[in-house]
Amino acid sequence: MSTGPETFNFGVPWEAGYGYSQAIRVGDVLYISGQLSHDADGNFVGDGDFELQTKTTLANLDAVLSHYGANRGQIVQTTVRVKGLPAHFDAICQLHADYFGDSRPTSAVYGVVDLAFPTQLVEICAGAHLTI
């Protein structure tokens, strides 16, 4: 008998305030909300530093995966939102490629006008299949 979806949260203030979970596991599928550049206490990291924001965002993605005993090789899809995409396109391409290596998920990259925090430049959400 199924117990329903298993959720994960970091415990940062905006999870309850916005009303969402960082991830939900349903069977072998993991749906991961948009990750951003924050530390364990919920403080934004990397004002004005695109590379640092992206690396911290990907580290948070790793933390979500780790909670479920998963790894980046099990990610099958990403959606990347970038504020100022023309200025950061080459960097996001390289950072995404470096993060995934030979395991290349499907992906969509969107340029956006704004993100949740005024100095936020990147947000990455993902889907993973836990049995691959």
PATORRO-42189 format. One record per atom (N, C-alpha, C, O): residue in one letter; x, z, y. Coordinates in pm, 1 decimal, always signed. Atoms other than C-alpha are relative to their C-alpha. Layout:
REM residues N
 res       xx       zz       yy
   A        X        Z        Y
...
REM end
This chain:
REM residues 132
 res       xx       zz       yy
   M    +83.8     +0.0   -117.7
   M     +0.0     +0.0     +0.0
   M    +88.8     +0.0   +124.7
   M   +180.6    +81.2   +135.4
   S    -78.3    +11.8   -123.0
   S   +140.4   -101.0   +340.2
   S    -32.0   +113.5    +96.0
   S   -146.8   +156.3   +107.6
   T    +20.1   -105.9    -99.0
   T   +191.0   +166.3   +603.7
   T    -12.6    -56.0   +140.5
   T    -23.9    +20.3   +236.5
   G    +10.8    +62.3   -131.7
   G   +169.4    -83.9   +889.8
   G   +135.9    -29.2    +58.7
   G   +238.5     -1.8     -3.6
   P   -126.4    +37.3    -63.8
   P   +432.9   -205.6  +1131.7
   P    +87.6   +121.4    +30.0
   P    +37.5   +229.5    +60.8
   E    -97.3   -103.6    -34.6
   E   +749.0     -0.2  +1186.9
   E    +59.4    -36.0   +135.8
   E   +113.9   -145.0   +153.2
   T    -49.5    +28.0   -134.6
   T   +847.3    +27.8  +1553.7
   T   +130.0    +75.3    +26.9
   T   +162.6   +173.4    -39.9
   F   -123.9    -62.8    -44.5
   F  +1174.0   +116.9  +1725.0
   F     +1.6     +2.6   +151.5
   F    -39.7    -93.2   +216.8
   N    -15.5    -13.4   -144.7
   N  +1239.5   +244.3  +2077.2
   N   +130.5    +73.1    +30.5
   N   +177.2   +155.5    -48.1
   F   -119.5    -69.3    -47.9
   F  +1547.1   +354.8  +2271.3
   F    -34.2   +132.7    +66.6
   F    +51.8   +220.2    +77.0
   G    +38.3   -119.8    -74.1
   G  +1350.5   +623.6  +2457.0
   G    +25.2    -11.7   +149.0
   G    +31.4    +89.4   +218.9
   V    -19.2    +21.4   -143.7
   V  +1409.7   +467.7  +2799.6
   V   -136.1     +1.7    +69.5
   V   -237.3    -30.9     +7.4
   P   +126.8    -22.3    -69.2
   P  +1142.9   +529.3  +3066.8
   P    -96.3   -118.0     +0.5
   P   -217.6    -98.2     -6.1
   W    +91.3   +112.8    -15.0
   W  +1006.4   +177.2  +3090.0
   W    -73.2    -36.6   -128.1
   W   -169.4   -113.2   -122.9
   E    +72.6    +30.2   +123.7
   E   +902.7   +162.5  +2722.9
   E   -142.8    +54.7     +6.9
   E   -239.2    -18.6    -14.8
   A   +134.1    -59.2     -9.2
   A   +613.7   +403.5  +2769.0
   A    -72.9    -48.5   +124.6
   A   -193.3    -74.0   +120.9
   G    +62.3    +42.4   -125.7
   G   +551.9   +299.9  +3129.5
   G    -60.4   -138.7     -7.1
   G   -165.8   -164.1    +51.2
   Y    +49.6   +135.9    +15.4
   Y   +508.3    -64.4  +3035.9
   Y    -88.5    -12.4   -122.9
   Y   -173.7   -101.0   -129.9
   G    +82.4     -0.3   +120.4
   G   +357.3    +12.1  +2695.8
   G    +45.9    -99.1   -105.8
   G    -32.8   -181.5   -152.3
   Y    -50.3    +90.0   +103.6
   Y   +580.2   -169.6  +2448.2
   Y   +107.1    +68.4    -83.3
   Y   +155.6   +175.9    -48.1
   S   -108.5    -45.5    +85.6
   S   +831.8   -118.9  +2169.0
   S   +114.7    -98.7     +8.8
   S    +93.8   -216.9    +36.3
   Q   -117.3    +87.6     +1.0
   Q  +1184.3   -257.4  +2153.6
   Q     -5.8    -98.1   -116.6
   Q    +39.0   -212.2   -105.5
   A     +9.8    +87.0   +117.1
   A  +1113.0   -396.6  +1808.3
   A   -113.0    +48.3    -89.5
   A   -150.1   +165.7    -90.3
   I   +100.9    -30.1   +101.1
   I   +846.4   -413.2  +1542.8
   I    +36.6    -77.6   -125.6
   I    +58.6   -198.7   -122.7
   R    -22.3    +63.0   +130.1
   R   +911.1   -480.2  +1177.0
   R   -133.4    -12.9    -70.5
   R   -207.3    +84.6    -84.7
   V   +119.0    +26.8    +79.7
   V   +628.7   -640.2   +983.1
   V    +48.7    -70.1   -125.9
   V    +84.6   -187.8   -122.5
   G    -54.6    +56.1   +123.4
   G   +732.9   -694.2   +623.8
   G   +148.2    -28.4    +17.3
   G   +225.9    +60.2    +52.6
   D   -140.3    +40.1    -11.4
   D  +1059.8   -887.6   +627.1
   D    +33.2    -62.8   +134.6
   D   +143.7   -113.3   +154.2
   V    -20.4    +62.9   -130.0
   V  +1018.5  -1010.5   +984.4
   V    +17.2   +107.6   +106.6
   V    -58.1   +204.9   +110.9
   L    -27.2    -92.3   -108.9
   L  +1162.9   -829.0  +1286.0
   L    -18.9    -74.3   +131.5
   L    +46.4   -175.5   +156.8
   Y    +26.9    +55.2   -132.0
   Y  +1027.4   -907.2  +1632.8
   Y    +68.4    +91.3   +101.6
   Y    +37.3   +210.1   +109.3
   I    -78.4    -81.0    -93.7
   I  +1266.5   -789.9  +1905.6
   I    -35.4    -38.3   +142.3
   I    -23.3   -154.3   +181.7
   S    +34.9    +21.9   -140.3
   S  +1152.2   -750.5  +2265.4
   S   +121.8    -40.0    +80.4
   S   +235.4    -27.0    +34.9
   G   -108.4    +39.0    -90.1
   G  +1357.2   -878.2  +2555.6
   G    +95.0   +115.4    +24.9
   G    +55.3   +219.7    +76.7
   Q   -103.7   -100.3    -22.5
   Q  +1680.3   -681.5  +2566.3
   Q    +66.6    -26.5   +133.8
   Q    +76.2   -140.6   +179.0
   L    -67.6    +12.9   -127.9
   L  +1860.6   -612.4  +2890.8
   L   +118.2    +93.4     +4.6
   L   +145.8   +165.2    -91.5
   S   -125.6    -72.0    -14.4
   S  +2173.7   -448.0  +3021.0
   S    -25.2   +142.8    +48.2
   S    -37.4   +167.5   +168.2
   H    +16.0   -141.1    -35.4
   H  +2124.9    -69.9  +3009.3
   H    +80.6    +85.9    -95.7
   H   +111.6    +46.0   -208.0
   D    -72.1    -93.7    +85.7
   D  +2310.6   +229.4  +2876.2
   D    -99.2    +86.9    -76.8
   D   -220.3    +67.4    -66.9
   A    +84.1    -84.9    +84.6
   A  +2178.8   +496.7  +2638.7
   A    -98.6    +84.5    +79.4
   A   -202.1   +125.1    +26.5
   D    +89.0    -80.0    -83.5
   D  +2022.5   +688.1  +2928.5
   D    -99.2    -84.7    +78.7
   D   -179.6    -31.1   +154.9
   G    +92.2    +88.1    -70.4
   G  +1836.1   +384.4  +3059.9
   G    +48.7    -45.2   +136.3
   G    -27.9   -102.6   +213.6
   N    -56.1    +45.3   -127.5
   N  +2067.5   +319.0  +3354.1
   N    +41.3   -146.0    -11.2
   N   +103.9   -186.0   -109.4
   F    -37.2   +140.5     -0.3
   F  +2111.0    -47.1  +3444.2
   F   +151.6    -12.8    +11.2
   F   +215.1    +62.6    +85.0
   V   -144.8    +19.3     +5.2
   V  +2466.0   -174.9  +3376.9
   V    +34.5   -140.4    +48.6
   V    -28.4   -237.6     +6.8
   G    -57.4   +129.0    -33.3
   G  +2657.5   -455.6  +3546.7
   G    -55.9    -70.6   +120.6
   G    -66.1   -193.3   +119.8
   D    +49.7    +65.8   -121.2
   D  +2515.3   -519.6  +3892.1
   D    +93.7   -113.0    +41.9
   D   +212.2    -90.6    +66.5
   G    -76.6   +114.0    -46.9
   G  +2631.5   -868.4  +3988.7
   G   +100.3    -58.0    -98.0
   G   +170.1   -153.5    -63.8
   D    -99.2    +44.9    +98.1
   D  +2840.7   -916.9  +3671.8
   D    -72.8    -62.6   -119.4
   D   -114.2     +7.6   -211.6
   F    +77.5    +69.6   +103.2
   F  +2675.6  -1180.0  +3452.0
   F    +56.8    +23.0   -139.4
   F    -18.4    +51.0   -232.8
   E    -59.8    -16.5   +132.7
   E  +2922.8  -1151.8  +3164.9
   E    -21.8   +141.4    -53.9
   E    -58.0   +157.8   -170.4
   L    +21.8   -137.4    +43.8
   L  +2900.7   -771.5  +3149.7
   L   -146.4    +23.0    -37.0
   L   -175.8    +85.8   -138.7
   Q   +142.1    -14.9    +31.1
   Q  +2520.9   -784.1  +3163.7
   Q    -33.3    -65.1   -133.6
   Q   -105.5     -7.2   -214.8
   T    +30.7    +70.3   +124.9
   T  +2508.8  -1038.6  +2882.3
   T    +59.1    +73.5   -119.7
   T     -8.3    +89.6   -221.4
   K    -62.7    -71.9   +111.5
   K  +2754.1   -848.8  +2661.5
   K    -70.7   +132.2    -27.9
   K    -85.7   +170.4   -143.9
   T    +72.7   -125.5    +19.4
   T  +2567.3   -521.1  +2717.9
   T   -137.3    -26.7    -60.6
   T   -184.1    +48.9   -145.7
   T   +128.8    +39.9    +56.8
   T  +2237.6   -694.7  +2644.4
   T    +14.7    -30.6   -149.4
   T    -67.6    +12.4   -230.1
   L    -23.8    +32.4   +140.9
   L  +2378.6   -830.3  +2318.5
   L    +36.7   +124.5    -80.7
   L     +1.0   +134.6   -198.1
   A    -30.0   -127.0    +68.0
   A  +2515.6   -484.8  +2230.7
   A   -129.2    +77.5    -26.6
   A   -143.1   +141.1   -131.1
   N   +129.4    -65.0    +22.4
   N  +2163.4   -347.6  +2275.1
   N    -77.0    -70.8   -110.7
   N   -146.2     -6.3   -189.4
   L    +60.3    +74.3   +109.7
   L  +2037.8   -624.6  +2048.4
   L    +61.2    +44.3   -132.9
   L    -10.4    +62.2   -231.4
   D    -66.2    -51.4   +120.8
   D  +2296.0   -511.4  +1792.1
   D    -52.9   +138.4    -38.6
   D    -70.2   +167.5   -156.9
   A    +51.2   -135.1    +28.1
   A  +2166.6   -153.3  +1824.5
   A   -137.7     -6.1    -65.5
   A   -166.7    +70.5   -157.4
   V   +132.2    +17.2    +62.0
   V  +1813.0   -266.7  +1744.0
   V    +16.9    -47.1   -144.0
   V    -44.2     +8.4   -235.2
   L    -23.6    +51.3   +135.4
   L  +1935.3   -466.2  +1444.4
   L    +52.5   +109.5    -91.4
   L     +7.2   +122.6   -205.1
   S    -60.6   -106.4    +78.7
   S  +2142.7   -172.4  +1322.6
   S   -104.0   +101.4    -47.2
   S    -97.3   +150.2   -160.0
   H   +106.0    -93.6    +38.0
   H  +1837.4    +53.5  +1323.8
   H    -71.7    -45.7   -127.0
   H   -113.9    +36.7   -208.2
   Y    +69.9    +55.7   +115.8
   Y  +1682.6   -177.7  +1064.6
   Y    +95.1    -41.4   -111.7
   Y    +52.7   -103.7   -209.0
   G    -97.5    +37.7   +100.6
   G  +2003.4   -222.8   +865.2
   G    +26.4   -149.5     -2.6
   G    +64.7   -204.7   -105.8
   A    -15.1   +144.9    -10.5
   A  +2024.8   -581.8   +985.5
   A   +124.1    -34.4    +81.2
   A   +189.7    +53.3   +137.4
   N   -112.5    +47.6    -78.2
   N  +2292.3   -792.6  +1150.1
   N    -37.3   -130.4    +69.4
   N   -140.8   -190.0    +39.6
   R    +30.8   +119.0    -80.6
   R  +2307.9  -1085.3  +1391.3
   R    -15.2   -126.6    -83.5
   R    -81.1   -221.1    -40.1
   G    +15.9   +114.9    +87.6
   G  +2335.9  -1330.5  +1102.4
   G   -141.9    -16.9    -51.1
   G   -176.8   -122.8   -103.3
   Q   +139.4     +6.9    +43.5
   Q  +1972.3  -1251.1  +1022.1
   Q    -94.3    -42.8   +112.5
   Q   -214.0    -60.1    +89.8
   I    +82.1    +49.0   -110.7
   I  +1848.6  -1359.7  +1365.3
   I    -25.1   -148.8    -21.1
   I    +67.7   -226.1    -45.0
   V    +37.1   +139.8    +20.0
   V  +1660.0  -1686.8  +1333.3
   V    -45.3    -67.2   +128.9
   V    -57.7   -189.6   +133.7
   Q    +50.7    +56.4   -124.9
   Q  +1539.0  -1731.8  +1691.9
   Q    +36.0    +89.9   +116.2
   Q    +27.6   +212.3   +105.7
   T    -18.5    -75.4   -124.2
   T  +1634.2  -1627.5  +2045.1
   T    -71.1    -71.8   +113.7
   T    -85.9   -194.0   +114.0
   T    +48.4    +51.4   -128.0
   T  +1471.7  -1671.0  +2382.3
   T    +83.9    +68.7   +106.5
   T    +90.9   +191.5   +112.3
   V    -91.5    -51.1   -101.3
   V  +1710.3  -1631.6  +2673.8
   V    -56.1    -35.9   +137.4
   V    -84.6   -152.2   +165.7
   R    +46.1    +21.6   -137.1
   R  +1592.7  -1587.9  +3032.7
   R   +114.3    +36.2    +94.0
   R   +172.6   +144.2    +84.3
   V   -114.6    -18.1    -88.8
   V  +1852.7  -1625.8  +3306.7
   V    -43.0    -22.9   +144.3
   V    -98.0   -127.5   +178.7
   K    +21.1    +15.0   -144.5
   K  +1814.5  -1565.2  +3677.5
   K   +119.2    -77.1    +55.8
   K   +234.1    -37.1    +36.8
   G   -108.4    +83.1    -50.9
   G  +2014.3  -1836.3  +3853.4
   G    +64.8    -81.4   -109.7
   G   +187.5    -88.7   -116.8
   L    -52.6    +71.5   +117.3
   L  +2052.3  -2050.3  +3541.0
   L   +105.3   -105.0    +33.8
   L   +206.5   -110.9    -36.0
   P   -104.7    +99.6    -25.5
   P  +2245.0  -2338.2  +3703.0
   P   +139.4    +62.0    +19.7
   P   +239.2     +5.6    -25.2
   A   -129.0    -64.6    -23.6
   A  +2519.7  -2097.9  +3812.1
   A    +56.2    +67.2   -124.9
   A   +177.1    +87.6   -135.3
   H    -42.0    -77.4   +117.3
   H  +2530.1  -1918.6  +3474.3
   H    -13.8    -75.6   -131.8
   H     +8.4    -18.6   -238.6
   F    +28.0    +74.5   +123.2
   F  +2451.7  -2197.2  +3226.5
   F   +119.9     -5.5    -93.7
   F   +106.5    +25.8   -212.0
   D   -117.4     +8.9    +86.4
   D  +2804.6  -2250.2  +3096.1
   D    +36.1   +135.3    -60.4
   D    +73.2   +144.3   -177.5
   A    -33.4   -134.4    +48.8
   A  +2862.8  -1876.2  +3067.4
   A    -96.8    +45.1   -109.0
   A    -53.8    +98.6   -211.2
   I    +95.3    -46.0   +101.5
   I  +2540.3  -1805.9  +2877.4
   I    +17.1    -80.3   -128.7
   I     +3.6    -25.4   -238.1
   C    -24.0    +80.7   +120.1
   C  +2610.6  -2095.3  +2640.7
   C   +119.2    +54.7    -78.7
   C   +111.2    +70.3   -200.5
   Q   -119.9    -49.3    +66.9
   Q  +2959.2  -1962.5  +2563.6
   Q    -21.2   +138.9    -59.4
   Q    +19.3   +164.9   -172.7
   L    +23.3   -136.0    +49.4
   L  +2851.2  -1598.1  +2531.0
   L    -94.8     +1.1   -120.0
   L    -73.8    +76.9   -214.6
   H    +94.8    +11.0   +111.8
   H  +2558.3  -1691.0  +2302.5
   H    +72.6    -54.3   -122.8
   H    +58.5     -0.7   -232.6
   A    -74.7    +59.6   +111.5
   A  +2783.4  -1911.5  +2087.2
   A   +101.2    +98.5    -58.2
   A   +114.9   +108.2   -180.2
   D    -97.4    -98.6    +47.2
   D  +3052.7  -1641.4  +2067.7
   D    -68.0   +110.8    -79.8
   D    -16.7   +153.9   -183.1
   Y    +72.7   -108.4    +66.7
   Y  +2797.8  -1376.9  +1968.5
   Y    -43.7    -41.4   -140.4
   Y    -31.3    +36.9   -234.6
   F    +56.3    +41.9   +128.3
   F  +2647.3  -1581.7  +1685.4
   F   +101.6    -66.3    -92.6
   F    +80.0    -69.8   -213.8
   G    -97.9    +65.3    +86.3
   G  +2954.6  -1764.8  +1559.1
   G    -62.5   -114.1    -77.7
   G   -128.8   -200.6    -20.5
   D    +51.0   +107.8    +84.1
   D  +2862.8  -1986.5  +1265.4
   D   -147.8    +13.3    -34.0
   D   -207.0    -81.9    -85.0
   S   +141.7    -17.6    +30.2
   S  +2512.2  -1841.4  +1227.7
   S    -78.8    -37.8   +125.2
   S    -96.4    +45.1   +214.5
   R    +59.4    +54.0   -122.1
   R  +2328.1  -2053.2  +1482.3
   R   -152.0     -0.2     -8.2
   R   -210.3    -86.6    -73.7
   P   +146.1     -5.1     +3.6
   P  +1964.6  -1951.8  +1536.9
   P    -60.5   -108.5    +89.7
   P     +9.4   -170.9   +169.7
   T    +69.0    +82.5    -97.7
   T  +1705.0  -2163.9  +1709.6
   T     -1.3    +78.0   +131.0
   T     +6.8   +200.8   +130.5
   S     -6.3    -69.6   -128.0
   S  +1700.0  -2087.0  +2079.9
   S    -65.8    -81.8   +109.6
   S    -68.6   -204.8   +105.6
   A    +49.3    +61.5   -122.9
   A  +1532.4  -2159.0  +2409.5
   A    +61.0    +77.5   +116.0
   A    +67.3   +200.4   +113.5
   V    -58.4    -61.6   -119.3
   V  +1696.8  -2093.0  +2746.7
   V    -85.5    -40.9   +119.2
   V   -112.7   -159.0   +140.8
   Y    +84.5    +24.9   -116.3
   Y  +1485.0  -2058.4  +3059.2
   Y    +65.0    +56.4   +125.1
   Y   +120.6   +166.2   +123.5
   G    -37.6    -51.0   -131.1
   G  +1580.3  -2025.7  +3421.7
   G   -122.3    +66.6    +61.0
   G   -232.1    +11.3    +57.6
   V   +110.7    -75.1    -58.9
   V  +1366.6  -1765.3  +3597.1
   V    +36.3    +42.3   +142.3
   V   +153.6    +50.4   +178.6
   V    -20.1    -42.7   -137.8
   V  +1319.8  -1653.9  +3956.0
   V    +39.4   +147.3     +5.5
   V   +129.1   +184.9    +80.9
   D    -25.4   -143.7     +1.5
   D  +1318.4  -1280.3  +3881.2
   D    -13.9    +54.5   -140.5
   D    -76.8     -6.5   -227.0
   L    +16.5    -76.8   +122.4
   L  +1348.0  -1032.6  +3597.2
   L    -43.1   +141.1    +40.7
   L    -67.2   +166.0   +158.8
   A    +58.5   -131.6    -26.2
   A  +1236.4   -668.9  +3569.8
   A    +73.4    +82.3   +105.6
   A     +9.7   +149.2   +186.9
   F    -77.8    -77.7    -96.6
   F  +1520.0   -513.1  +3771.6
   F    +58.2    -94.8   +104.6
   F    +95.6   -207.2    +71.1
   P    -44.6    +90.3   -107.4
   P  +1631.1   -655.9  +4107.6
   P   +135.4    -66.2    -23.8
   P   +154.9   -181.5    +14.6
   T   -133.1    +57.6    +22.5
   T  +1993.1   -708.8  +3998.7
   T    +18.7    -54.9   -141.3
   T   +128.1    -97.9   -177.7
   Q     -6.2    +50.7   +136.8
   Q  +1911.6   -812.6  +3641.8
   Q    +12.6   -151.8     +0.4
   Q    -61.1   -220.9    +70.8
   L    -25.0   +143.7     +6.3
   L  +2043.9  -1159.7  +3556.3
   L    -35.1    -62.7   -134.4
   L    -47.3   -184.9   -143.4
   V    +23.2    +55.9   +133.0
   V  +1969.0  -1197.2  +3183.5
   V    -89.1    +92.7    -83.0
   V    -84.9   +214.9    -68.6
   E    +82.4    -71.5    +96.9
   E  +1717.0  -1094.1  +2916.5
   E     -4.6    -85.7   -125.0
   E    -22.0   -207.3   -116.8
   I     -3.7    +73.1   +126.7
   I  +1731.6  -1190.2  +2549.4
   I    -92.3    +66.6   -100.7
   I    -77.6   +185.1   -130.4
   C    +83.2    -49.5   +109.3
   C  +1460.3  -1151.0  +2286.6
   C    +30.8    -80.9   -124.6
   C    +88.9   -189.1   -116.3
   A    -39.8    +64.8   +125.1
   A  +1491.9  -1244.2  +1921.2
   A   -100.9    +27.1   -110.1
   A   -181.9   +119.5   -102.6
   G    +72.3    -20.4   +123.9
   G  +1326.4  -1279.1  +1586.4
   G    +99.7     -4.8   -113.7
   G   +191.7    -86.6   -113.5
   A    -93.5     -5.2   +113.0
   A  +1501.5  -1191.2  +1263.0
   A    -76.7     +4.8   -130.3
   A   -187.9    +57.4   -136.1
   H    +55.8     -7.2   +135.8
   H  +1427.9  -1233.7   +893.5
   H    +93.2    +89.6    -78.4
   H   +211.5    +59.3    -94.3
   L    -85.1   -105.2    +54.9
   L  +1552.8   -928.7   +711.4
   L    +48.0    -23.5   -142.0
   L   +130.0    +53.3   -192.3
   T    -45.7    +23.9   +136.8
   T  +1597.9  -1080.1   +366.9
   T   +102.9   -111.0    -10.6
   T   +142.9   -147.4   -121.2
   I   -104.3   +102.3     +7.8
   I  +1849.4  -1348.6   +462.8
   I   +134.0    +60.5    +36.1
   I   +235.4     -9.3    +35.6
REM end
